[in-house]
Amino acid sequence: MIEGDPDGPELWAQVDAALKRVYYRADGRPFSIQAACIDSGGHHTTQVYDFAKARLGRKIWAIKGEAARGGARSPIWPTKKPSSRMKSSFRPVILGVNAAKDTIRTRLHIKPPENGEPTPGYMHFPADRDINYFAQLVAERSIVKMVHGQKFRIWEVLPGRANEALDCRVYAYAALHGLMHFGLKLNRWVELVSEKYVRPHEEVLATSRNDVLEQKPQRPAGRVVTPSETKSAEPVKKRFKLAGRMAGASSLPHCRDDSAFP
Protein backbone atom coordinates (compact mmCIF):
# COMPACT_ATOMS: atom_id res chain seq x y z
CA MET A 1 0.00 0.00 0.00
CA ILE A 2 1.22 3.48 -0.90
CA GLU A 3 -0.04 6.23 1.36
CA GLY A 4 0.01 9.93 0.55
CA ASP A 5 -1.89 12.90 -0.82
CA PRO A 6 -3.30 12.27 -4.32
CA ASP A 7 -3.33 16.03 -4.92
CA GLY A 8 0.47 16.24 -4.73
CA PRO A 9 3.17 14.93 -7.09
CA GLU A 10 5.06 13.00 -4.38
CA LEU A 11 2.48 10.21 -4.18
CA TRP A 12 2.31 9.72 -7.94
CA ALA A 13 6.11 9.64 -8.16
CA GLN A 14 6.08 6.76 -5.67
CA VAL A 15 3.37 4.98 -7.65
CA ASP A 16 5.34 5.38 -10.86
CA ALA A 17 8.47 4.00 -9.21
CA ALA A 18 6.52 0.99 -7.93
CA LEU A 19 5.17 0.32 -11.42
CA LYS A 20 8.68 0.39 -12.92
CA ARG A 21 10.27 -1.75 -10.22
CA VAL A 22 11.50 -5.29 -10.87
CA TYR A 23 10.13 -7.72 -8.26
CA TYR A 24 11.51 -11.10 -7.24
CA ARG A 25 9.79 -14.29 -6.16
CA ALA A 26 11.04 -16.35 -3.22
CA ASP A 27 12.92 -18.59 -5.67
CA GLY A 28 14.71 -15.60 -7.21
CA ARG A 29 12.72 -15.35 -10.43
CA PRO A 30 12.31 -11.70 -11.51
CA PHE A 31 9.12 -10.22 -12.91
CA SER A 32 7.89 -6.75 -13.71
CA ILE A 33 4.51 -5.09 -13.88
CA GLN A 34 3.21 -5.21 -17.41
CA ALA A 35 -0.13 -3.47 -16.83
CA ALA A 36 -2.00 -1.69 -14.06
CA CYS A 37 -5.56 -0.59 -13.37
CA ILE A 38 -6.24 2.47 -11.21
CA ASP A 39 -9.77 3.25 -10.06
CA SER A 40 -10.82 6.66 -11.35
CA GLY A 41 -13.86 6.94 -9.08
CA GLY A 42 -13.86 9.00 -5.91
CA HIS A 43 -12.58 12.51 -5.37
CA HIS A 44 -9.36 12.42 -7.43
CA THR A 45 -10.57 11.51 -10.91
CA THR A 46 -8.58 14.24 -12.65
CA GLN A 47 -5.31 13.18 -11.04
CA VAL A 48 -5.88 9.55 -12.04
CA TYR A 49 -6.72 10.56 -15.61
CA ASP A 50 -3.59 12.70 -15.91
CA PHE A 51 -1.37 9.92 -14.54
CA ALA A 52 -2.84 7.18 -16.71
CA LYS A 53 -3.08 9.24 -19.90
CA ALA A 54 0.65 9.99 -19.78
CA ARG A 55 1.40 6.26 -19.44
CA LEU A 56 -0.97 4.58 -21.86
CA GLY A 57 2.02 3.19 -23.74
CA ARG A 58 2.96 1.27 -20.60
CA LYS A 59 -0.64 0.02 -20.27
CA ILE A 60 -1.44 1.99 -17.15
CA TRP A 61 -5.23 2.22 -17.36
CA ALA A 62 -7.72 4.44 -15.57
CA ILE A 63 -10.74 2.24 -14.96
CA LYS A 64 -14.25 2.36 -13.59
CA GLY A 65 -16.64 -0.40 -12.61
CA GLU A 66 -19.82 -0.70 -14.65
CA ALA A 67 -23.14 0.34 -13.13
CA ALA A 68 -24.38 -3.23 -13.80
CA ARG A 69 -28.04 -2.39 -13.67
CA GLY A 70 -30.21 -5.44 -13.46
CA GLY A 71 -27.25 -7.62 -12.50
CA ALA A 72 -25.68 -7.38 -15.97
CA ARG A 73 -22.66 -9.63 -16.62
CA SER A 74 -20.67 -7.63 -19.13
CA PRO A 75 -17.23 -8.85 -20.30
CA ILE A 76 -14.51 -8.15 -17.76
CA TRP A 77 -12.64 -6.15 -20.41
CA PRO A 78 -14.77 -4.28 -22.98
CA THR A 79 -14.79 -5.82 -26.43
CA LYS A 80 -16.54 -2.97 -28.25
CA LYS A 81 -14.23 -1.01 -30.54
CA PRO A 82 -13.94 2.67 -29.58
CA SER A 83 -15.62 5.14 -31.91
CA SER A 84 -13.82 8.14 -33.40
CA ARG A 85 -15.58 10.32 -30.84
CA MET A 86 -14.36 8.17 -27.97
CA LYS A 87 -10.80 8.23 -29.34
CA SER A 88 -10.78 12.02 -29.39
CA SER A 89 -11.32 12.26 -25.62
CA PHE A 90 -9.73 10.37 -22.76
CA ARG A 91 -12.13 8.03 -20.99
CA PRO A 92 -11.70 5.31 -18.37
CA VAL A 93 -12.02 1.64 -19.24
CA ILE A 94 -15.38 0.34 -18.00
CA LEU A 95 -14.90 -3.06 -16.36
CA GLY A 96 -17.41 -5.87 -15.95
CA VAL A 97 -16.85 -6.17 -12.21
CA ASN A 98 -19.73 -8.58 -11.61
CA ALA A 99 -18.23 -11.15 -13.98
CA ALA A 100 -14.79 -10.69 -12.39
CA LYS A 101 -16.17 -11.22 -8.88
CA ASP A 102 -18.02 -14.34 -10.04
CA THR A 103 -14.75 -15.83 -11.30
CA ILE A 104 -12.73 -14.85 -8.25
CA ARG A 105 -15.22 -16.33 -5.79
CA THR A 106 -15.43 -19.54 -7.83
CA ARG A 107 -11.66 -19.90 -7.83
CA LEU A 108 -11.47 -19.36 -4.08
CA HIS A 109 -13.40 -22.63 -3.74
CA ILE A 110 -10.89 -24.66 -5.77
CA LYS A 111 -9.14 -27.21 -3.57
CA PRO A 112 -5.39 -26.81 -3.03
CA PRO A 113 -3.29 -28.74 -5.55
CA GLU A 114 -1.71 -32.00 -4.43
CA ASN A 115 2.07 -32.37 -4.30
CA GLY A 116 2.54 -28.90 -5.74
CA GLU A 117 1.02 -29.88 -9.09
CA PRO A 118 -0.34 -26.98 -11.19
CA THR A 119 -4.11 -26.54 -10.92
CA PRO A 120 -5.88 -24.33 -13.50
CA GLY A 121 -7.56 -21.38 -11.84
CA TYR A 122 -6.12 -21.97 -8.38
CA MET A 123 -5.07 -18.69 -6.77
CA HIS A 124 -1.80 -18.47 -4.85
CA PHE A 125 -1.22 -15.81 -2.22
CA PRO A 126 1.96 -14.36 -0.70
CA ALA A 127 2.78 -15.79 2.72
CA ASP A 128 2.55 -12.37 4.38
CA ARG A 129 -1.20 -11.96 3.75
CA ASP A 130 -2.96 -11.79 7.14
CA ILE A 131 -6.49 -12.72 8.18
CA ASN A 132 -7.68 -9.16 7.57
CA TYR A 133 -6.71 -9.43 3.90
CA PHE A 134 -8.80 -12.57 3.40
CA ALA A 135 -11.69 -11.06 5.36
CA GLN A 136 -11.70 -8.22 2.81
CA LEU A 137 -11.42 -10.70 -0.05
CA VAL A 138 -14.75 -12.31 0.97
CA ALA A 139 -16.41 -9.12 2.20
CA GLU A 140 -19.15 -9.26 -0.44
CA ARG A 141 -21.95 -11.74 -0.94
CA SER A 142 -23.95 -12.65 -4.00
CA ILE A 143 -27.64 -11.99 -3.47
CA VAL A 144 -30.75 -12.30 -5.64
CA LYS A 145 -32.87 -9.22 -6.20
CA MET A 146 -36.16 -8.76 -8.01
CA VAL A 147 -37.10 -5.57 -9.83
CA HIS A 148 -40.27 -5.28 -11.94
CA GLY A 149 -40.74 -9.03 -11.77
CA GLN A 150 -37.22 -9.77 -13.02
CA LYS A 151 -34.76 -11.71 -10.87
CA PHE A 152 -31.05 -10.99 -11.06
CA ARG A 153 -27.95 -11.57 -8.95
CA ILE A 154 -25.62 -8.85 -7.70
CA TRP A 155 -22.66 -8.54 -5.31
CA GLU A 156 -23.30 -6.62 -2.11
CA VAL A 157 -20.83 -5.51 0.57
CA LEU A 158 -21.57 -6.98 3.98
CA PRO A 159 -22.41 -4.31 6.60
CA GLY A 160 -19.36 -2.85 8.30
CA ARG A 161 -16.87 -4.74 6.13
CA ALA A 162 -13.98 -3.32 4.08
CA ASN A 163 -13.54 -4.77 0.59
CA GLU A 164 -10.33 -3.16 -0.72
CA ALA A 165 -8.58 -6.52 -1.14
CA LEU A 166 -11.41 -7.76 -3.37
CA ASP A 167 -11.32 -4.55 -5.40
CA CYS A 168 -7.57 -4.98 -5.90
CA ARG A 169 -8.12 -8.56 -7.00
CA VAL A 170 -10.80 -7.52 -9.49
CA TYR A 171 -8.63 -4.79 -10.99
CA ALA A 172 -5.62 -7.10 -11.17
CA TYR A 173 -7.65 -9.74 -12.99
CA ALA A 174 -9.05 -7.05 -15.29
CA ALA A 175 -5.54 -5.85 -16.14
CA LEU A 176 -4.66 -9.40 -17.19
CA HIS A 177 -7.73 -9.47 -19.43
CA GLY A 178 -6.62 -6.15 -20.89
CA LEU A 179 -3.24 -7.62 -21.78
CA MET A 180 -4.87 -10.60 -23.47
CA HIS A 181 -7.24 -8.26 -25.30
CA PHE A 182 -4.18 -6.54 -26.77
CA GLY A 183 -2.54 -9.79 -27.86
CA LEU A 184 -0.77 -11.42 -24.91
CA LYS A 185 -0.66 -15.22 -25.36
CA LEU A 186 -0.55 -16.06 -21.68
CA ASN A 187 -0.15 -19.84 -21.85
CA ARG A 188 2.72 -19.63 -24.32
CA TRP A 189 4.45 -16.93 -22.30
CA VAL A 190 4.17 -19.00 -19.12
CA GLU A 191 5.75 -21.92 -20.98
CA LEU A 192 8.67 -19.75 -22.09
CA VAL A 193 9.23 -18.43 -18.58
CA SER A 194 9.08 -21.96 -17.13
CA GLU A 195 11.51 -23.29 -19.74
CA LYS A 196 14.00 -20.60 -18.82
CA TYR A 197 14.42 -22.12 -15.37
CA VAL A 198 14.42 -25.81 -16.27
CA ARG A 199 16.18 -26.04 -19.64
CA PRO A 200 19.74 -25.11 -20.66
CA HIS A 201 20.21 -21.43 -21.39
CA GLU A 202 21.19 -21.98 -25.01
CA GLU A 203 18.12 -24.07 -25.78
CA VAL A 204 15.78 -21.57 -24.14
CA LEU A 205 17.40 -18.72 -26.05
CA ALA A 206 16.69 -20.51 -29.32
CA THR A 207 13.10 -21.21 -28.28
CA SER A 208 12.58 -17.59 -27.27
CA ARG A 209 13.91 -16.35 -30.58
CA ASN A 210 11.65 -18.69 -32.53
CA ASP A 211 8.47 -18.00 -30.60
CA VAL A 212 8.72 -14.44 -29.28
CA LEU A 213 10.99 -12.66 -31.76
CA GLU A 214 10.71 -12.50 -35.50
CA GLN A 215 12.96 -14.94 -37.32
CA LYS A 216 16.34 -13.71 -38.54
CA PRO A 217 16.87 -14.70 -42.20
CA GLN A 218 19.52 -17.35 -42.77
CA ARG A 219 22.70 -16.35 -44.60
CA PRO A 220 23.03 -18.24 -47.90
CA ALA A 221 26.16 -20.41 -48.14
CA GLY A 222 29.04 -19.02 -50.19
CA ARG A 223 27.73 -15.47 -50.47
CA VAL A 224 29.03 -12.38 -48.72
CA VAL A 225 26.32 -10.37 -46.95
CA THR A 226 26.64 -6.62 -47.25
CA PRO A 227 26.31 -4.33 -44.17
CA SER A 228 22.98 -3.00 -45.43
CA GLU A 229 21.62 -6.56 -45.73
CA THR A 230 22.84 -7.41 -42.26
CA LYS A 231 21.13 -4.36 -40.78
CA SER A 232 17.82 -5.14 -42.45
CA ALA A 233 17.99 -8.74 -41.26
CA GLU A 234 18.05 -7.86 -37.57
CA PRO A 235 15.04 -9.28 -35.72
CA VAL A 236 12.30 -6.92 -34.57
CA LYS A 237 11.48 -7.45 -30.92
CA LYS A 238 7.93 -7.77 -29.75
CA ARG A 239 7.61 -6.10 -26.38
CA PHE A 240 6.55 -8.66 -23.79
CA LYS A 241 7.19 -8.87 -20.08
CA LEU A 242 5.97 -11.25 -17.39
CA ALA A 243 2.54 -10.11 -16.34
CA GLY A 244 2.52 -8.38 -12.98
CA ARG A 245 -0.41 -6.23 -11.98
CA MET A 246 -1.16 -3.31 -9.68
CA ALA A 247 -4.71 -2.46 -8.71
CA GLY A 248 -6.36 0.49 -7.03
CA ALA A 249 -9.25 0.16 -4.59
CA SER A 250 -10.29 3.81 -4.39
CA SER A 251 -8.45 6.61 -6.16
CA LEU A 252 -5.10 5.14 -5.11
CA PRO A 253 -3.22 2.05 -6.24
CA HIS A 254 -3.09 -0.27 -3.24
CA CYS A 255 -1.48 -3.62 -3.82
CA ARG A 256 -0.19 -6.06 -6.38
CA ASP A 257 -0.92 -9.78 -6.39
CA ASP A 258 0.97 -12.27 -8.50
CA SER A 259 -1.84 -14.80 -8.66
CA ALA A 260 -4.49 -13.59 -11.06
CA PHE A 261 -3.42 -15.98 -13.80
CA PRO A 262 -6.30 -18.07 -15.13
N, C-alpha and C positions, 0 to 999 in steps of 0.2 A: 504494500500500500504506500502511495506517495501522498503525503499531506502538504497542504500549502494553500495559498490564495490564488484561485483561478483568474483573478483580475490582474495579477502581476506576471511578469515574464519569468521569474525565478522558477515557479512551479512547472511551466511548460518546458523550460530548459532541462529540468530533471526528467520529465516524461520523455523528451526526445532522446536523452542519453540512455534511458532504460530501453527504449525501442531499438537503439543501435548496438546495444551491448551484446557480447557473445556469452552465452550461458553454458554451463557444463553439468552433465548428469553425474551421478555418483560413480559411474564407471569411467568417467573422463571423456565421454563423447561430447563434442561441442555442438551447439545448435544456436541459431539466431532467429529473431522474430521476423517472420516473412509478411505478416499482415496484422492489423490491429483494428478493433472497433471501439469507438468512443461514443458514449451516449450523449446526444445533443439536446436532450430534454433538460428541464430544470431552469436555473437562473443564469446560466453562462453559455447560452447557445452560440452567441457571436464568437466567443473565444474558441469554442470547439470548432466552429466552421473555419475560422482563420487558420487554426493549427492544422486541421485535416486538409484543407484546400491546398496549402503549401506543400503537402507531402503525399499527394495522390499517387505520384510515381512510385512511392514506396508502399502503396496500398495501405495507407492509414485512412480509415473511413469514418466519417461522422455518420452515426446511425440513429434510428428511432424505431421503437416498436410499433407495430400496426395497431390500429384501434380495435380490430378483430370483433366487430359488431356481429352479434348472432353466433359467436363461437367459431368464426371463420378459421380455416386451416390453410392459410396461404403458404406458398413455398418459403422456406427459411431464407433463401436469397432470391430477390426478385428476378424473374426470367423475362419480363417485358422489356423490349428494347426502348431506350430513352428517345423521346421525340426531339426535334430540333429546338423546340422551345425549352425543353428540360435541359438540353445541353448548354444553352446560353446562360443559364443561371445555376448557381451551386445549390444542390439540395442533398439532404441526408438520404442514406439508403434505408428504405423501409423494410424491416425484418419481420418474418412470420414467427413471432415469438411463441405462439401457441404450439406450433408444430415442433419447434426446438425443445420446448419443455416436455412435450409428449415423449420425444426420443430420449431425452436425458433421464426422465423418471423410469422409462422402460429399461434403460441400460443399468441403472442403479440396482435393478433386481436380478441382474445376471450373476450367477454363482461364480465365485473365484475360480480361476483356472487351476487345474491340477498339475503338480510338478513343474510349474512355471511355463506350461505350454500356452502359446498365444490363443486368445479367445476373441473372436470378432465382436466388437462393440463393448467389450469390458473396459471400464474406466479405471485407470491407475491414478493414485493420488500421492503427492509428496508426503514423506513421513512426518513432516512438521505440522500437518493440518490438525488442529485441535477439535474438540467436540463442538465448539461454537461454530466452526466452519461448516460442519456437516448438519448442524441444526439449521443454519441458514440455507443450506442446499435443499432441504426438504421443508422449507417454511411455507410452501404453497400447496394447496390441495385442489384436485380436479373435482368440480361440482357440476351438477346438471341444473340448468335453469330453463324456464319456459316463458316465452314472450309471444303473445298473440297466437297461442296454441302451438308454437313451434319449440321443440326441445333442442337444446344445444349444450355443449360442455365447455366450460371455461376454467382457467386457473385463478385461484383466489388466495391472497395472502392471509395466513392465519392471524387472528387478532394478537397484537403485541409482539409479533415476530419480525425480525430483520431478514431480508432476502437478498442481500448484496452478493453473497457467494453464488446463488442461483443465477442472478443477472450476469455475473462475470462468466459463468459457465455457458450461458446462452449466447453471449456476445463472442466468446471464444469459438464456439461451435459454428456460429454464423460466419466468422472470419474464415474458417476453414472452407465453408461452402462458397464463400466469395472467391477464394483461391481456385477452387475447382471450377467455378463458373468461368474464370479467366484462363483455364487451360491446364491447371496442375493435375498431373496423373499421379495421384497419391500412392496407389499400390506399387507402381513401378518405382517411384522415388524411394519408398520404404525399402524395397528390395535392394536398390543401389546403396543406400546407407548401411543396410545390414551386411551386404557383401564386403563393404569396405573394412569391416572389423573381423571378418572370418576368412577372407580369401587373401592370397598374396597381393601386395601392393601393385605389382605390374599387371596382374590379371584384372584387377578392379579398374585400373587406369584405362585399360583397353575397353572394358565393358562400358565405363562412363563415357568414353569418347564415342562409342558406337551408338549409345542409346540417348545421351543427353546433348552431345554436341553434334554439329553437322559434320559429315564425313569429309576428310581431307583427301583430295584426288591423289591417286597413286602415280608415281613418277614412271613413265615408260622406260623400259630397259634400253640402254645404249643411246639415249638422247640427253643432251645438256639442257637443263631448265634455266631459263633466263630469270633475272631478279624480278621482273614485272610479273612473270608467271608464278613465281614462288609467293609473292605478296598476295596475288589474287586467290591463291589456293589455301590461304590460312583459314582455319575453321571459324565460323561465327558462333559465339557462345550464346546459348539461351540462358537467361538469368533465372536460376532456381536456387533456393535455399531451403534447408529443413524447416518445416512449418512450425513456428512458435507463434503464440497468440497473446495479445494483451487485451483485456476487456474492461470497460468502464461501467460502474453500477449507478452512477448519478451523472454529474457533469465531469467527473474525474475518472481517469483510468485507475483501477484498483489492483488487480492481480493478474497473474499469468499462470495458466495451468497447461502442463504438457501432456494432457490426456484426452483431448477432444477428438482423437482420430477415430473414424468409424471402424 
